[in-house]
Amino acid sequence: MPSSPSSSVEAARKAVAARLREIRRDAGITGHELAVRAGWHASKSSRLENGVTPPGDDDIRTWCRVCGADDQAADLIAASRSADSMYVEWKRVQRTGLRRLQESYIPLFERTRVFRVYCSNVIPGLLQTPTYAMELLSDITAFRGAPNDVADAVAARMDRSRILREGDHRFAVLVEEAVLRYRVGDASTMAGQLGHLLAVMSLPAVSLGVIPFTTSRHMWPVETFSIYDDEQAQVELLTAAVTVTAPTEIDQYVRAFGRLADVAVYGADARALITAAIAALG
């Protein structure tokens, strides 16, 4: 799968742009006339209605006012914001720190019944220990230059993890074996984290699979992603989170998860890989 903004995002933005174009045409004016009446540079109306530049709220209000369609502004603004929320840069949601981002997932988590999580780089957040999370979130904060509220963010992440033991939820989690070996923090931090995985595996709501280095596979390691029921998927890129809502794209992630699950090992075999990773810490 491509590590780029989902086509769901592009489709949503193009739909807003197309609606702006329709409103202009219904008003019987050209793009140049619209730009003049709005007090914009001549090319701005073209960029907006062709989806080259995402419109701001004020752009939409001005467009609708000039075209005599003020009653359509609110719906268009809502559609535009929805498109923007599909592709959210981490620096935008982390500009006030990481705690609020952790807490923002709670409503989604509470309403989701079946979680499918695949991680190719780090231990999934729901399965992290406080020490591991502290190391990881500290690195993220430093890398992105976010305000340092790591202690509060870790507390929020741990509080969020109660969902593993509460309510009617099921968690199917897959990690690449490499995740067990990537050192986040020191050996003690990793030993504690891997030991926690062994404990979490015994929870009735959790299925943890490990994809071995040596497995013969027909699905390559891809970017970390989570599927919430069959309603949406979230993909984690280096710079942003992409929320996928188009059924055809969700289906691709579901199929990818199924293929990855087929080559994972579970139970005693997964425990053996985790135990081996602990032993390798020395």
C-alpha positions in Angstrom: 0.0 0.0 0.0 1.3 3.5 -0.8 2.6 5.6 2.0 0.7 8.7 0.7 -2.6 10.4 1.5 -5.4 8.1 0.8 -7.5 8.5 -2.3 -10.5 8.9 0.2 -9.0 12.3 1.1 -8.5 13.3 -2.5 -12.0 12.2 -3.4 -13.5 14.2 -0.5 -11.6 17.3 -1.5 -12.5 17.0 -5.1 -16.1 16.7 -4.2 -15.9 20.1 -2.3 -14.1 21.6 -5.3 -16.7 20.3 -7.7 -19.6 21.7 -5.6 -17.9 25.2 -5.6 -17.7 25.0 -9.4 -21.4 24.0 -9.6 -22.4 27.0 -7.4 -20.4 29.4 -9.6 -21.9 28.0 -12.8 -25.4 28.2 -11.3 -24.7 31.8 -10.6 -23.9 32.4 -14.2 -20.5 34.0 -13.6 -17.0 33.1 -14.8 -14.1 32.2 -12.5 -12.4 35.5 -13.4 -15.6 37.4 -12.4 -15.8 35.6 -9.2 -12.2 36.4 -8.3 -12.7 40.1 -9.1 -15.9 40.4 -7.0 -14.2 38.5 -4.1 -11.1 40.7 -4.3 -8.8 37.7 -5.0 -5.9 37.1 -7.3 -7.3 36.1 -10.7 -6.0 32.5 -10.4 -7.4 31.8 -6.9 -10.9 30.8 -8.0 -9.5 28.4 -10.5 -7.2 26.8 -7.9 -10.1 26.4 -5.5 -12.6 24.9 -7.9 -10.1 22.5 -9.4 -9.0 21.2 -6.0 -5.4 22.6 -6.3 -5.8 24.6 -3.1 -8.1 23.5 -0.3 -10.5 26.3 0.6 -10.6 27.9 4.1 -13.8 28.6 5.9 -13.7 32.3 4.8 -13.0 31.3 1.2 -16.2 29.2 1.2 -18.2 32.0 2.8 -17.0 34.5 0.3 -17.5 32.2 -2.7 -21.1 31.5 -1.6 -21.8 35.2 -0.9 -20.6 36.3 -4.3 -22.6 33.5 -6.0 -25.8 34.3 -4.0 -25.7 30.9 -2.3 -25.1 31.9 1.4 -27.4 29.1 2.5 -25.0 26.5 1.2 -21.9 27.8 3.0 -22.4 25.9 6.3 -22.7 22.5 4.6 -19.7 23.1 2.4 -17.6 24.2 5.3 -18.6 21.1 7.2 -17.7 18.9 4.1 -14.4 20.7 3.7 -13.5 20.2 7.4 -14.4 16.5 7.1 -12.0 16.2 4.2 -9.3 17.9 6.1 -9.7 15.6 9.1 -9.0 12.6 6.9 -5.4 13.7 6.5 -4.1 15.3 9.7 -0.5 16.3 10.1 0.9 15.2 13.5 2.4 18.7 14.0 -1.1 20.1 13.8 -2.7 17.7 16.4 0.4 17.7 18.6 1.0 21.5 18.7 -0.3 21.6 22.3 1.4 18.4 23.3 0.5 14.7 23.2 -2.0 14.3 26.0 -5.0 15.7 24.1 -4.3 13.4 21.2 -4.3 10.4 23.4 -7.7 11.4 24.9 -9.2 12.2 21.5 -9.3 8.5 20.7 -11.5 7.6 23.6 -14.9 8.0 21.9 -13.8 6.0 18.9 -12.4 3.3 21.2 -15.5 3.1 23.3 -17.9 2.6 20.3 -15.6 0.1 18.5 -16.4 -3.5 19.1 -13.7 -5.2 16.9 -10.2 -3.8 16.7 -7.7 -5.0 14.2 -4.3 -3.6 14.7 -1.1 -4.2 12.7 2.2 -2.7 13.8 5.5 -3.0 11.8 7.5 -0.6 13.9 6.6 -0.3 17.6 4.5 -2.1 20.2 0.9 -1.0 19.7 -0.2 1.8 22.1 -2.9 -0.3 23.8 -0.3 -2.9 24.8 2.5 -0.5 25.9 3.9 -0.3 29.5 4.3 3.1 31.1 8.1 3.0 30.8 8.0 2.0 27.1 5.4 4.7 26.4 7.5 7.2 28.2 10.5 6.5 26.1 8.6 6.4 22.8 6.5 9.6 23.4 9.6 11.4 24.7 11.3 10.6 21.3 8.2 11.7 19.4 8.0 15.0 21.3 11.6 15.8 20.7 11.5 14.8 17.0 8.4 16.9 16.3 9.3 19.8 18.6 6.0 19.5 20.5 5.3 20.9 24.0 6.6 18.4 26.6 3.6 17.0 28.4 4.9 13.4 28.1 4.0 12.4 31.7 0.4 13.4 31.2 0.3 11.8 27.7 1.6 8.5 29.2 -1.0 8.6 31.9 -3.7 9.2 29.4 -2.5 6.3 27.2 -2.4 4.0 30.2 -5.9 5.1 31.2 -7.1 4.5 27.7 -5.7 0.9 27.8 -8.3 -0.1 30.4 -10.6 -0.8 27.5 -8.7 -4.1 27.1 -10.4 -5.3 30.3 -13.6 -3.5 30.1 -16.7 -3.6 27.9 -17.6 -5.8 25.0 -14.6 -5.4 22.8 -12.3 -7.8 20.9 -8.7 -7.0 19.9 -6.9 -8.8 17.1 -3.3 -7.5 17.2 -0.5 -8.4 14.8 3.2 -7.3 15.1 6.2 -8.1 13.0 8.9 -10.0 14.9 11.2 -7.1 14.3 9.0 -5.0 16.7 10.1 -7.4 19.5 13.7 -6.6 18.7 13.6 -2.9 18.1 14.9 -1.3 21.3 12.9 1.6 22.6 14.7 2.6 25.7 17.2 0.4 27.4 17.2 -3.4 27.9 15.3 -3.1 31.2 12.5 -1.1 29.4 12.3 -3.7 26.6 12.3 -6.6 29.0 9.4 -5.1 31.0 7.5 -4.4 27.8 8.0 -7.9 26.3 7.1 -9.4 29.7 3.9 -7.3 29.6 3.0 -8.8 26.1 3.2 -12.3 27.6 0.7 -11.2 30.3 -1.6 -9.4 27.9 -1.8 -12.5 25.7 -3.8 -14.2 28.4 -6.6 -11.7 28.3 -9.8 -13.2 26.9 -10.5 -10.2 24.6 -7.0 -10.2 23.1 -5.5 -12.2 20.2 -1.8 -11.4 19.7 -0.1 -12.8 16.6 3.6 -12.4 15.8 4.8 -12.6 12.2 8.2 -14.4 12.2 11.3 -13.2 10.3 11.5 -16.6 8.6 7.9 -17.0 7.5 7.1 -17.5 3.9 4.7 -14.6 3.2 2.5 -13.3 0.4 1.9 -9.9 2.1 4.8 -7.6 2.6 5.4 -5.5 5.8 3.4 -2.3 5.4 2.7 0.8 7.4 1.2 0.6 10.8 -2.6 0.6 10.6 -5.7 0.0 12.7 -9.2 -1.0 11.6 -12.2 0.0 13.8 -15.0 -2.5 13.1 -15.5 -2.1 9.3 -16.3 1.6 9.6 -12.9 3.2 9.2 -9.2 2.6 9.2 -6.3 4.8 10.4 -2.9 4.7 8.8 0.1 6.1 10.6 2.7 7.9 8.4 5.8 9.7 9.6 4.2 13.1 9.1 0.5 12.5 9.4 -2.4 10.2 10.3 -4.7 9.2 7.4 -8.3 8.2 8.1 -9.8 5.9 5.5 -13.6 5.7 5.2 -14.2 4.6 1.6 -15.6 1.0 1.7 -13.3 -0.1 -1.1 -10.2 1.1 0.7 -11.3 -0.3 4.1 -11.7 -3.6 2.3 -8.1 -3.5 1.1 -6.9 -3.0 4.7 -9.2 -5.8 5.9 -7.8 -8.1 3.2 -4.2 -7.1 4.0 -4.9 -7.8 7.7 -6.2 -11.2 6.8 -3.2 -12.1 4.8 -0.8 -10.9 7.5 -2.9 -12.9 10.1 -2.5 -16.0 8.0 1.3 -16.0 8.3 1.4 -15.0 12.0 2.0 -17.4 14.9 -0.1 -17.5 18.1 -0.1 -19.0 21.5 2.9 -21.1 22.4 4.7 -20.2 19.2 4.2 -16.5 19.7 5.3 -16.8 23.3 8.5 -18.5 22.1 9.4 -15.6 19.9 8.7 -13.1 22.7 10.8 -15.1 25.1 13.6 -15.4 22.6 13.6 -11.6 22.2 13.8 -11.2 26.0 16.7 -13.6 26.2 18.5 -11.7 23.4 18.5 -8.6 25.6 21.4 -10.2 27.6 
